[in-house]
Amino acid sequence: MQKLKIFYYNYITWIYTLQYIFFSMILLLVVSLIDLRIIPLHQYLPDVIKLKVDFSQSILITLSAAFLTITTFTFSTILTVLNTYASSFTPRVVENFINMKITLKVLGIFIGGFFYCVACLVFTRDFFENEFIIAGFVAILYSVLCIMYFVVFIQQVITQFQGVNVILDIANKAQTVIDSELERRKESTSFAVKENFASIPIRSGNSGYFSSIDLDSITSLLATGEGYLRIDSKIGEYVAENTTIATLYLQDGVDEEISEKVLNYFIFQDKKMETTDYRYNITKLLEIALRAISPGINDPNTAIHCINKLGVLLSTFAQIDNYHIQKAENNKFRIYYSSYSFQEDLATFYLPLIHYGKEDLQVIIAILNSLMVLFNNATANNKGHILEVVNHLKVKVEKTIETELEAKIFDRHISFFFE
């Protein structure tokens, strides 16, 4: 099932395009069967939709040229948006626009319309001029549908050009993955290695980003045995070929055949996946924020908005100390996976912001407010990790403060953590 989801994610652009081409071919088949009188419905259809062959062919020729032109224009628009995304935000955000349903649908529906019109011209070449067919009228209805999709697409492009909406879209996708991860963490506990079990390392067969693992298939495969699988690599990590990614422990012993079967359920790709890797989504926000506070851009408000979203997202993980995930079909066999700890997430996402934003007091205040959100939702243990980051920030920022006013503003905001 996981491999099917990965396949769908990787080839979603082809799937949507071919889907509409297939729909246009089905429509062509039905219309042709009716016009050829193979399906006896022609006499029951209203006369208003029956057009003469020569008139229908004129419509089909005009629309086929129009579909091809608009397809080219739409593709040019998409390329312009992608270039804007890459230059204004981060190259990682490009896929967010590409994978939008309306982006994929609008290309597919225009290409499908072109195929329908051209194919209809071929099928109607042998009709007598005084005959009436419905192919032309159906093409008109199809073109109206295309225009509706195109209007929606233009509205979507205008909306997605706004930075606030781009950040909101990334944050929403990140929150979906985080909520799923949080539920698995809440249901799991830490684990201890049992030395009396025979073990065998599972090594990656190729290089790539560790994107996903089919836990259900592994538990079904080894449900009859007693033991556990400890996954050492983390989702989103780049794994080199022949690297140990997990260790399989079984009471009855293990062999190469079993380890090979288990390895087949580990999925590696050349790129990260936003549907399984919450860190990848948050990294997009981090890159947008860092780009916004760079001297060449100097857009602190965009950076502040990203930092606010970062605090909201990570506050979910601040509520629990556990970062282990456990999967069990029964009490005999279990799968253990250790995700990133809250302390690791803090260091990964806040230290770069502090380093590059330490000279901008607005950005520092936003970081402190974001950490305040985390602190208010954190467990006692995680509060200690947050204070470590705050102390790091204090040391960095105090070196850059030049006036007494800046010092007063900074002290007023950081005092919350030391009350």
C-alpha positions in Angstrom: 0.0 0.0 0.0 2.8 2.4 0.9 4.5 1.8 -2.5 1.3 2.5 -4.3 1.0 5.8 -2.4 4.6 6.7 -3.3 3.9 5.8 -6.9 0.8 8.0 -6.9 2.8 10.9 -5.3 5.7 10.6 -7.8 3.6 10.4 -10.9 0.6 12.5 -10.0 1.2 14.9 -12.9 1.0 12.1 -15.4 -2.0 10.5 -13.7 -4.1 13.6 -13.9 -3.1 14.4 -17.4 -3.8 10.9 -18.7 -7.0 10.8 -16.7 -8.5 13.6 -18.7 -7.1 12.3 -22.0 -8.8 9.0 -21.1 -12.0 10.8 -20.3 -11.9 12.6 -23.7 -11.4 9.3 -25.5 -14.4 7.8 -23.7 -16.4 10.8 -24.6 -15.2 10.5 -28.2 -16.2 6.8 -28.3 -19.7 7.5 -26.9 -20.3 10.4 -29.3 -19.0 8.5 -32.3 -21.2 5.5 -31.6 -24.2 7.8 -31.4 -23.4 9.7 -34.6 -22.7 6.4 -36.4 -26.2 5.2 -35.2 -24.6 2.2 -33.6 -26.2 3.3 -30.3 -29.8 4.1 -31.3 -30.2 7.4 -29.4 -29.8 9.9 -32.2 -33.5 10.1 -32.9 -34.3 10.8 -29.3 -31.9 13.7 -28.9 -33.2 17.3 -29.3 -32.6 18.9 -32.7 -30.8 21.9 -31.1 -27.7 19.8 -30.4 -27.6 18.2 -33.9 -25.4 20.2 -36.2 -24.6 19.7 -39.9 -21.3 17.9 -40.6 -19.6 20.8 -42.3 -20.6 23.2 -39.4 -19.4 20.7 -36.8 -16.1 20.3 -38.6 -15.6 24.0 -38.6 -16.2 24.1 -34.9 -13.9 21.2 -34.3 -11.1 22.8 -36.3 -11.4 26.1 -34.5 -11.6 24.5 -31.1 -8.6 22.2 -31.7 -6.5 25.2 -32.6 -7.8 27.1 -29.5 -7.1 24.2 -27.2 -3.6 23.9 -28.4 -3.0 27.7 -28.1 -4.5 27.8 -24.5 -2.5 24.7 -23.5 0.7 26.5 -24.6 -0.3 29.7 -22.8 -1.2 27.7 -19.6 2.1 25.9 -19.6 3.9 29.3 -20.0 1.9 30.6 -17.0 2.9 27.6 -14.9 6.5 28.1 -15.8 6.3 31.8 -14.8 4.8 30.9 -11.5 7.4 28.2 -10.8 10.2 30.7 -11.6 8.6 33.2 -9.2 8.3 30.6 -6.5 11.9 29.5 -6.8 13.3 33.1 -6.8 10.9 34.6 -4.2 10.6 31.8 -1.7 12.7 28.7 -2.1 13.1 26.0 -4.8 11.5 23.5 -2.5 8.2 25.3 -2.7 7.9 24.7 -6.4 6.4 21.3 -5.9 3.6 22.8 -3.8 2.2 24.6 -6.9 2.9 21.7 -9.3 1.0 19.2 -7.1 -2.1 21.5 -6.8 -5.0 19.7 -8.3 -6.2 22.6 -10.4 -2.7 23.0 -11.9 -2.7 19.4 -13.0 -6.4 19.3 -14.1 -6.2 22.4 -16.3 -3.4 21.0 -18.4 -5.1 17.6 -18.6 -8.5 19.0 -19.6 -7.1 21.2 -22.4 -4.9 18.4 -23.8 -7.9 16.1 -23.6 -10.0 18.6 -25.5 -7.4 18.8 -28.3 -7.4 15.1 -28.7 -11.2 15.0 -28.8 -11.5 17.6 -31.5 -8.7 16.1 -33.7 -10.1 12.6 -33.3 -13.6 13.8 -34.1 -12.4 15.4 -37.3 -10.9 12.0 -38.4 -14.2 10.2 -37.6 -16.4 12.7 -39.4 -14.5 12.9 -42.6 -16.7 10.2 -44.3 -20.0 11.7 -43.3 -22.3 13.2 -45.9 -22.5 17.0 -45.7 -26.2 17.1 -45.1 -26.1 14.7 -42.2 -26.5 15.9 -38.6 -24.2 14.9 -35.8 -23.7 15.9 -32.1 -19.9 15.9 -32.1 -19.7 19.7 -32.7 -22.2 20.5 -29.9 -20.4 18.3 -27.4 -17.1 20.1 -28.3 -18.8 23.4 -27.5 -19.9 22.1 -24.1 -16.4 20.7 -23.5 -14.9 24.1 -24.3 -17.3 25.8 -21.8 -16.1 23.4 -19.1 -12.5 24.2 -20.1 -13.1 27.9 -19.7 -14.5 27.3 -16.3 -11.5 25.4 -15.3 -9.2 28.1 -16.7 -11.0 30.8 -14.7 -10.5 28.8 -11.5 -6.9 28.2 -12.4 -6.2 31.9 -13.0 -7.9 32.7 -9.6 -5.7 30.1 -8.0 -2.5 31.5 -9.5 -3.4 35.0 -8.3 -4.1 33.6 -4.8 -0.9 31.6 -4.7 1.3 34.5 -5.8 0.7 36.0 -2.3 3.4 35.0 0.2 0.9 34.7 3.1 -1.0 32.0 1.2 2.2 30.1 0.3 3.2 30.0 3.9 -0.3 29.0 5.0 -0.3 26.1 2.5 3.1 24.8 3.7 2.0 25.1 7.4 -1.2 23.3 6.8 0.6 20.4 5.1 3.1 20.3 7.9 0.4 20.2 10.5 -1.3 17.3 8.9 1.9 15.2 9.0 2.7 16.4 12.5 -0.7 15.4 13.8 -0.3 11.9 12.4 3.1 11.6 13.9 1.9 12.9 17.3 -0.8 10.3 17.5 1.7 7.5 16.9 4.0 8.9 19.5 1.3 9.1 22.1 0.4 5.5 21.6 4.0 4.3 22.0 6.7 3.9 24.6 10.4 3.6 24.7 12.0 0.1 24.4 14.9 -2.0 25.6 17.0 -4.4 23.6 16.7 -8.1 24.5 20.1 -9.7 24.2 18.9 -13.3 24.0 17.4 -12.7 20.5 19.4 -13.5 17.3 20.0 -10.4 15.3 20.8 -9.4 11.7 21.5 -5.9 10.3 19.3 -4.7 7.4 21.4 -2.7 4.9 20.1 -0.3 2.3 20.2 -1.6 -1.2 20.6 1.8 -2.8 21.3 5.4 -1.9 18.5 7.9 -1.4 16.3 9.7 1.1 14.5 7.4 3.5 11.0 8.3 2.6 8.7 5.7 4.1 8.3 2.2 5.5 5.4 -0.1 5.2 4.9 -1.1 8.9 1.7 -3.0 8.3 3.3 -5.3 5.7 6.3 -6.0 8.0 4.1 -6.9 11.0 2.0 -9.2 8.8 5.2 -10.8 7.4 6.7 -11.5 10.9 3.5 -11.8 13.0 4.0 -15.5 13.7 7.6 -15.0 15.1 8.7 -13.5 18.4 11.0 -10.6 18.3 11.2 -7.0 17.1 12.6 -4.7 14.4 14.5 -1.7 15.5 14.7 1.0 12.8 17.9 3.1 13.1 17.4 5.6 10.3 15.0 8.4 10.4 12.4 9.5 7.9 14.0 12.2 5.7 17.6 11.2 6.3 19.9 10.6 3.3 21.1 7.0 3.4 24.1 5.7 1.5 24.2 2.3 -0.2 24.9 -0.6 2.1 24.3 1.5 5.3 22.7 -0.3 8.2 19.2 1.2 8.4 17.6 -1.3 10.9 18.3 -4.4 12.9 16.0 -7.4 13.0 15.8 -9.5 16.2 14.1 -12.9 16.3 14.1 -15.6 18.9 14.1 -18.4 16.4 17.0 -16.9 14.4 17.1 -14.9 11.2 18.4 -15.5 7.7 19.2 -13.4 4.7 15.9 -14.3 3.0 13.8 -12.7 5.7 16.0 -9.6 5.9 15.7 -9.2 2.1 11.9 -9.4 2.4 11.9 -6.8 5.2 14.2 -4.5 3.2 11.7 -4.5 0.3 9.3 -2.6 2.6 11.8 0.3 3.1 11.3 3.0 0.5 14.2 5.3 -0.7 13.9 8.1 -3.2 16.0 10.8 -4.8 13.9 13.5 -3.2 12.1 14.0 0.1 8.4 13.6 0.5 6.2 16.2 2.1 3.5 13.7 2.9 5.6 11.6 5.3 8.4 14.0 6.4 7.2 16.8 8.7 10.7 18.2 8.8 10.7 18.7 5.1 7.7 20.9 5.3 9.1 22.9 8.2 12.4 23.3 6.4 10.5 25.1 3.6 9.3 27.6 6.2 12.8 28.0 7.6 14.3 28.6 4.1 11.6 31.2 3.3 12.4 33.0 6.7 16.2 32.9 6.2 15.8 34.2 2.6 13.5 37.0 3.9 16.0 38.2 6.5 19.0 38.1 4.1 20.5 41.5 3.2 19.5 41.2 -0.4 15.8 40.7 0.4 15.3 42.4 3.8 11.7 41.4 4.3 11.4 40.9 8.1 7.6 40.7 8.0 7.6 37.5 5.9 10.3 36.0 8.2 8.2 36.9 11.3 5.2 35.2 9.8 7.2 32.0 9.1 8.6 32.1 12.7 5.1 32.4 14.1 4.0 29.4 12.1 7.1 27.5 13.2 6.2 28.1 16.9 2.6 26.8 16.4 3.8 23.7 14.5 6.5 22.7 17.0 4.2 23.4 20.0 2.5 20.1 19.1 5.6 18.1 19.9 6.4 20.2 23.0 3.4 18.6 24.7 5.1 15.2 25.0 8.5 13.9 25.9 8.3 10.7 23.9 9.6 10.6 20.4 9.5 6.8 19.9 6.9 5.0 17.7 5.9 1.4 18.3 3.9 -0.8 15.9 2.7 -4.2 17.1 0.3 -6.8 15.5 0.4 -8.8 18.7 2.6 -9.1 21.8 5.1 -11.3 20.0 6.5 -9.1 17.3 6.9 -5.3 17.4 8.5 -2.6 15.4 10.4 0.3 17.1 11.2 3.5 15.4 12.9 6.5 17.0 11.9 9.8 15.4 13.6 13.2 16.0 13.5 14.4 19.5 12.1 17.8 20.5 15.6 19.0 21.4 16.8 18.1 17.9 14.0 19.9 16.3 14.7 23.0 18.3 18.3 23.0 17.3 17.6 22.4 13.7 15.0 25.1 13.2 15.8 27.8 15.7 19.6 28.0 15.7 19.9 29.1 12.0 17.2 31.8 12.7 19.2 33.1 15.7 22.4 33.1 13.8 21.2 35.0 10.7 18.6 37.2 12.5 20.5 38.2 15.6 21.1 41.7 14.3 17.4 42.4 13.6 15.6 43.1 16.8 12.2 42.5 15.1 13.2 39.0 14.1 14.6 38.3 17.6 11.4 39.4 19.3 9.5 37.1 16.9 11.8 34.2 17.8 11.2 34.9 21.5 7.5 35.0 21.0 7.6 31.8 19.1 9.6 30.1 21.9 7.1 31.5 24.3 4.3 29.6 22.5 6.4 26.4 22.8 7.2 27.1 26.5 3.5 27.5 27.4 2.7 24.2 25.9 5.8 22.3 26.9 6.4 19.5 29.4 8.9 20.2 32.3 11.6 18.3 30.4 11.0 20.2 27.1 11.0 23.5 29.0 14.6 22.8 29.9 15.5 22.3 26.2 13.7 25.6 25.3 15.7 27.5 28.0 18.9 26.2 26.5 17.9 27.8 23.2 16.9 31.0 25.0 20.3 31.2 26.7 22.0 30.6 23.4 19.9 33.4 21.9 20.8 35.7 24.8 24.5 35.2 24.4 24.3 35.8 20.6 22.1 38.9 20.7 23.7 40.7 23.6 26.8 41.1 21.4 24.9 42.9 18.7 22.9 45.3 20.9 24.1 48.9 20.4 21.7 51.2 22.2 20.0 51.3 25.6 16.6 51.3 24.0 17.3 48.0 22.2 18.6 46.5 25.5 15.4 47.5 27.3 13.2 46.0 24.6 15.2 42.8 24.5 15.2 42.4 28.3 11.4 43.0 28.4 10.8 40.1 26.0 13.3 37.7 27.3 12.4 38.2 31.0 9.4 35.9 30.5 11.7 32.9 30.6 13.5 33.9 33.7 10.7 34.9 36.0 
